[in-house]
Amino acid sequence: MDKQEGQSFGTVIWQARRQKRLSQRELAVKVGVDYTYLSKLENDHVEPSEKVIRSLAKHLELNAEELIYLAGRMTEHDTEALEEMVRANYKEMPALFRRVRENPGMDSFVEAREEQLAKLQKENATLKAKISELEGKLRSYRFFSKSEIERCANKILQQVPAKKQSNWSLNVNSVSDFLEIHVCYHIIPPDEEGPIVAKILHQERAIIINEDVAGFHKKIDSSTIAHEIGHWVLHVNQHEIETLSKQRKISENSENNGNIFLCRLASEQLDRYSLNNQENRLEWQAQYFASCLLMPHCVLEEKRKMRDLTKWSHLYAIRDELGVTLSHLIARLQDLDWIYIPNGSRQIYQGKG
């Protein structure tokens, strides 16, 4: 192959194509590759396969073996020979590699090898980051059954200090304090997807509730805070579910799903409407957690003694004792199948639960 010393593989291909008076498109068709790929080859931006090199050699009347070596590749025969040599002389290979590294003429080879290793390490790190991100999303969108969510809420209630009193009412601030989460209120402007009710900052261990949400100035009820704590436990920092008594140690050493988690539905909306689509699944899970946290099954059992759940006055009394909204209480009782209220009706019927 007639070439000047130091010419690259791409330069040799470019010169040979010009001598044959072929355009990139014409040669690409003969070789069976896209012309943009051929352009990258001529500019030494991609590494060709042995099949492509042999096809180029055939149509440009070049020596295939020399072209393969110029591209920095070994032929299949060379690869087999090298593997056979390594197997036959495996004891001498460490000394051989030391001599190769000590040879000044091999500096470029060593540099190229180290660059390739660095490139592979960078690609590997990028791939690991993508896998970690995907795993985080899968954890976020994992389906939790009602029984799992109730167990999580009960596990927290068992460890949160609470006053023993007849009129049981959970102070959600004691839960956030136990989990070491800071709850604050700021105006959160809407983004391209619409209004934002709250956002959770994982690394800062903070829940920010939008004080500009409709109805905020009237009342921020415990359901809203409990709902956001549900997002924290189920979707943002699931590692704390297993060992809540060691939440600080786990949270510092665990991977998270991203620093910011946005909540777009308020608890009142969730109480009023059923969530049938996949997008609202996370919101439903957080709201069910809030129901279990604020209205534990055992507490409701006590509250309904000597009361008629089909009477509104009795429901209002339970609502006041628990410190929740009426809609949240009704949603919880209907979910337990203790009562049933047809859509658009004010008539309460006894459930089967």
C-alpha positions in Angstrom: 0.0 0.0 0.0 1.6 3.2 -1.1 1.3 5.7 1.7 3.5 8.2 3.5 4.8 7.5 6.9 2.5 8.7 9.7 -0.7 8.8 7.7 -3.8 7.8 9.5 -6.3 5.2 8.5 -8.9 7.9 7.5 -6.3 9.8 5.4 -5.4 6.7 3.5 -9.0 5.9 2.7 -9.7 9.5 1.7 -6.7 9.5 -0.7 -7.6 6.1 -2.2 -11.2 7.2 -2.8 -10.1 10.4 -4.5 -7.7 8.4 -6.8 -10.7 6.1 -7.7 -12.7 9.3 -8.4 -15.5 8.0 -6.1 -17.8 10.2 -4.0 -18.5 9.3 -0.4 -22.0 8.3 -1.3 -20.8 6.0 -4.2 -18.2 4.3 -2.0 -20.6 4.0 0.9 -23.1 2.1 -1.3 -20.3 -0.3 -2.5 -19.1 -1.0 1.0 -22.7 -1.2 2.5 -22.5 1.6 5.0 -24.1 5.0 5.4 -22.2 7.9 3.8 -22.2 9.8 7.1 -20.4 6.8 8.7 -17.8 6.8 5.8 -17.3 10.5 6.4 -16.5 9.8 10.1 -14.1 7.0 9.1 -12.2 9.4 6.8 -11.9 11.9 9.7 -10.8 9.2 12.1 -13.9 9.8 14.3 -15.0 6.1 14.5 -13.2 2.7 14.7 -14.1 0.4 11.7 -14.8 -3.2 12.0 -12.7 -5.8 10.3 -15.6 -6.5 7.9 -15.8 -2.8 6.8 -12.0 -2.6 6.5 -11.8 -5.6 4.2 -14.7 -4.2 2.1 -12.9 -0.9 1.7 -9.7 -2.6 0.8 -11.5 -4.6 -1.9 -13.2 -1.6 -3.6 -10.2 0.7 -3.2 -7.6 -2.0 -4.2 -5.7 -1.7 -1.0 -3.9 -4.4 1.0 -6.4 -5.5 3.6 -3.9 -6.7 6.2 -2.0 -3.5 6.1 -5.2 -1.5 6.3 -6.3 -3.6 9.4 -3.0 -2.9 11.2 -3.2 0.8 10.2 -6.7 0.9 11.9 -5.1 -0.4 15.1 -6.8 -3.8 14.9 -5.6 -7.4 14.7 -6.9 -9.9 12.2 -8.8 -13.0 13.5 -5.7 -15.1 12.8 -3.5 -12.7 14.8 -6.0 -12.8 17.7 -5.9 -16.6 17.7 -2.1 -16.7 17.5 -1.9 -14.2 20.4 -4.2 -16.2 22.6 -2.2 -19.4 21.8 1.0 -17.6 22.7 -0.4 -16.4 26.0 -1.6 -19.8 26.9 1.8 -21.4 26.0 3.9 -18.7 27.8 1.6 -17.6 30.6 4.4 -17.8 33.2 6.7 -15.4 31.2 3.9 -12.9 30.3 4.4 -10.6 33.4 8.1 -10.2 32.6 7.2 -9.6 29.0 4.7 -6.8 29.9 7.3 -5.2 32.2 9.8 -5.1 29.3 7.2 -3.7 27.0 6.4 -0.9 29.4 10.1 -0.1 29.8 10.6 0.2 26.1 10.5 3.9 25.1 9.2 2.9 21.7 6.0 1.6 23.4 5.1 4.9 25.1 2.4 5.7 22.5 1.0 2.2 22.8 0.8 2.5 26.6 -0.7 6.0 26.4 -3.4 4.8 23.9 -4.2 1.9 26.2 -4.5 4.2 29.3 -6.7 6.6 27.3 -8.9 3.7 26.3 -9.2 2.5 29.9 -10.1 6.0 31.1 -12.7 6.2 28.4 -14.2 2.8 29.4 -14.2 3.8 33.1 -16.0 7.1 32.2 -18.6 5.2 30.1 -19.0 2.7 32.9 -19.6 5.5 35.5 -22.2 7.1 33.2 -23.9 3.7 32.7 -24.0 3.1 36.5 -25.5 6.6 37.0 -28.2 5.8 34.5 -28.9 2.4 36.1 -29.1 4.1 39.5 -31.5 6.7 38.2 -33.7 4.0 36.7 -33.6 2.0 39.9 -34.7 5.1 41.8 -37.6 5.7 39.5 -38.7 2.0 39.8 -38.6 2.4 43.6 -40.6 5.6 43.4 -43.3 4.0 41.2 -43.4 0.7 43.1 -47.0 -0.3 44.1 -47.6 -0.5 47.8 -50.6 -2.5 49.0 -53.0 -1.1 51.6 -51.7 -3.5 54.2 -48.1 -2.4 53.5 -49.0 1.3 53.8 -50.9 0.7 57.1 -48.0 -1.3 58.5 -45.6 1.6 57.7 -48.0 4.1 59.4 -48.4 1.9 62.5 -44.7 1.4 62.8 -44.2 5.2 63.1 -47.1 5.6 65.5 -45.6 2.9 67.8 -42.4 5.0 68.1 -43.7 8.6 68.1 -44.3 9.9 71.7 -48.0 10.5 72.2 -50.1 11.6 75.1 -52.5 8.9 76.5 -55.9 10.6 76.4 -59.5 9.7 75.6 -59.8 12.3 72.8 -57.0 10.9 70.7 -55.6 13.4 68.2 -52.3 13.0 66.5 -50.0 16.0 66.3 -48.4 15.5 62.9 -45.5 17.8 63.9 -44.4 15.1 66.4 -44.2 12.7 63.4 -42.1 15.2 61.4 -39.9 15.8 64.4 -39.4 12.1 64.9 -38.4 11.6 61.2 -36.2 14.8 61.5 -38.1 16.5 58.7 -38.4 20.3 58.7 -41.9 21.5 57.6 -42.2 25.1 56.3 -44.4 27.2 54.2 -43.5 29.3 51.1 -45.0 30.5 47.9 -44.2 28.0 45.2 -44.9 29.3 41.6 -46.4 26.8 39.1 -44.3 25.2 36.5 -45.1 24.1 32.9 -47.1 21.2 34.2 -49.3 23.3 36.5 -49.8 24.2 40.2 -47.5 22.7 42.8 -49.1 21.9 46.2 -45.8 21.0 48.0 -42.3 19.9 47.3 -39.9 17.7 49.2 -36.2 18.3 49.4 -34.5 15.0 50.2 -31.0 16.1 51.0 -32.3 19.0 53.1 -34.8 16.8 54.8 -37.5 19.4 54.3 -41.1 19.6 53.2 -42.2 22.9 51.7 -45.9 23.5 51.5 -47.2 26.1 49.0 -48.9 28.8 51.0 -50.4 30.2 47.8 -52.6 27.1 47.3 -56.3 27.9 47.3 -57.7 27.7 50.9 -54.3 28.0 52.6 -55.1 31.1 54.5 -58.3 29.5 55.8 -56.6 26.5 57.2 -53.7 24.1 56.7 -55.1 20.9 58.1 -53.1 18.0 59.4 -54.2 15.9 56.4 -52.0 18.0 54.1 -48.8 17.6 56.3 -49.6 13.9 56.8 -50.0 13.4 53.1 -46.5 14.9 52.4 -45.0 12.7 55.2 -46.6 9.8 53.3 -44.6 10.9 50.1 -41.5 11.1 52.2 -41.8 7.6 53.7 -43.2 5.8 50.6 -41.5 7.6 47.7 -38.6 9.7 48.7 -36.8 7.8 51.4 -38.0 4.3 51.4 -34.9 3.0 53.2 -36.3 4.5 56.4 -39.3 2.1 56.3 -37.2 -0.9 57.4 -35.5 0.6 60.4 -37.2 3.8 61.4 -35.5 3.9 64.7 -32.2 4.5 62.9 -33.4 6.8 60.2 -30.6 9.3 60.5 -27.9 6.7 59.9 -29.8 5.2 56.9 -30.7 8.4 55.2 -27.0 9.6 55.2 -25.8 6.4 53.5 -28.6 5.6 51.2 -29.2 6.5 47.6 -32.2 8.8 46.8 -34.5 9.2 43.9 -33.5 12.8 43.2 -33.4 15.8 45.6 -36.8 17.3 44.7 -40.1 15.5 44.7 -43.2 17.5 43.7 -46.7 17.0 44.9 -49.5 18.4 42.7 -52.8 17.3 44.4 -54.1 18.6 47.7 -55.6 16.2 50.3 -59.1 17.7 49.7 -58.9 16.9 46.0 -57.9 13.3 46.9 -60.7 12.9 49.4 -63.3 14.0 46.8 -62.2 12.2 43.7 -61.1 8.6 43.1 -57.8 8.0 41.5 -58.1 5.7 38.6 -55.1 6.6 36.4 -51.4 5.7 36.8 -50.3 9.3 37.2 -52.2 9.7 40.5 -51.1 6.4 42.0 -48.4 8.0 44.1 -50.8 10.6 45.3 -53.3 7.9 46.3 -50.7 6.0 48.2 -49.6 9.1 50.1 -53.2 10.0 51.0 -53.9 6.4 52.2 -50.8 6.7 54.4 -52.1 10.0 55.8 -55.5 8.3 56.6 -53.7 5.4 58.4 -51.5 7.9 60.3 -54.3 10.2 61.5 -57.0 7.6 61.9 -55.5 4.3 63.0 -57.9 1.4 62.8 -57.7 0.8 66.6 -58.6 4.4 67.4 -61.5 4.3 65.0 -62.8 1.2 66.7 -62.9 3.1 70.0 -64.5 6.2 68.5 -67.4 4.3 66.9 -68.4 2.6 70.2 -71.8 3.9 71.3 -72.1 5.9 68.1 -74.1 5.5 64.9 -71.9 6.1 61.9 -75.0 6.6 59.7 -75.7 9.9 61.5 -73.9 13.1 60.4 -73.8 14.5 63.9 -71.8 11.5 65.1 -69.4 11.8 62.2 -68.9 15.5 63.0 -68.1 14.6 66.6 -65.5 12.0 65.5 -64.0 14.5 63.1 -63.5 17.1 65.9 -62.0 14.6 68.2 -59.5 13.4 65.6 -58.7 16.8 64.2 -59.2 15.8 60.6 -61.4 17.1 57.8 -64.9 15.6 57.4 -64.1 14.5 53.8 -61.0 12.7 55.0 -62.9 10.9 57.7 -65.6 9.8 55.3 -63.1 8.6 52.8 -61.4 6.5 55.5 -64.6 5.0 56.8 -65.8 4.2 53.3 -62.5 2.6 52.5 -62.9 0.4 55.6 -66.4 -0.4 54.3 -68.0 0.8 57.6 -70.2 3.2 55.8 -71.4 3.8 52.2 -72.6 7.2 50.7 -73.8 7.1 47.1 -72.4 9.8 44.8 -74.5 13.0 45.0 -76.4 11.8 48.1 -76.5 12.9 51.7 -77.8 9.5 52.9 -75.4 7.4 54.9 -75.8 3.6 54.8 -74.1 1.1 57.0 -71.3 -0.8 55.2 -70.4 -4.5 55.4 -67.0 -4.0 57.2 
